[in-house]
Amino acid sequence: MSSKNDMIKNIFCKFFKTKNIKNFDKLKMGQVKGWDSLGNLNFLLKLEEKFKIRFSIEQMSELKSIQGIKKVLIKK
């Protein structure tokens, strides 16, 4: 999972133009500039592209934390 974790973190940091995030695994939507509902949707679309997966509409509306996103990616 560490390589997936690193990939998620790298995509997140590039997408939201941020660095040096403390407690990355505990981040939730709204804690980083630009991570609002639209930013979250676009971030999830980037993850879909990178990991060649599809989130359901329900998942996209519910996934609002790094921990939740990771749990779903582990299952896919």
N, C-alpha and C positions, 0 to 999 in steps of 0.2 A: 504493500500500500504506500510505502514511502515515496516511490517514484510517481504514483498518481497524486499523492499529497503535494509533492514538489511541483508537479505540472499544474495542479489547481492553483497553488499559490503564485506561480509564475504568471499564469493567465490572469489571475485576479490583479496582481500588481501592475501588469502592463495595461490591462483594461481600465483600471481606475487610477492609473498613473500615481502609484504610491510605492513606498519602500519601507523597510524596517518595521513591519507590523508585529507588534507584540501580541501574544496570545491569539494567533491567527485562527486556531481551531474554535475559539469562542466568539468570533465575530458574528454580528447579526446585521441585517439590513438597517441602514440608517447610521451606522457607526463610522462609515468612511464617506468622505465627500463624493457625491455622485451615485452612491449606492441607494437609490430610491427605487420605486416600483419599476420604472422604465429601465433604469440601469441594471436592475436585477434580471429583468427579462432578457436584455441584450447579453448580459454575462452568461446566463444559462444557455442562450443560443450559441455563444462561443464554445462553451463546454460541450454541447452537442456536436458541434463541428469537429472539435479536437479529438473527442473520444468516440466519434462515430456512433452515437446513441441518440435516442429520442426520449425526451421527458413528456409525460402525459400533460394535458392541460391542467388537470388537478395538481400534479406535482409542481408545475411551474407557478401556480398560484400559492402553493403552500411552502415552497422552499425559500426560506428567508434567512438562513444561517449557513455558515460554512459546515458546521457539524451535520445539519440535515442534508446538505448537498452531498457530502461525503458518504453518508449512509446509503443514499440512493445509488450513487456511482458504484459502490462496492457490490450491490445487488445486480447491477447490469453487466 
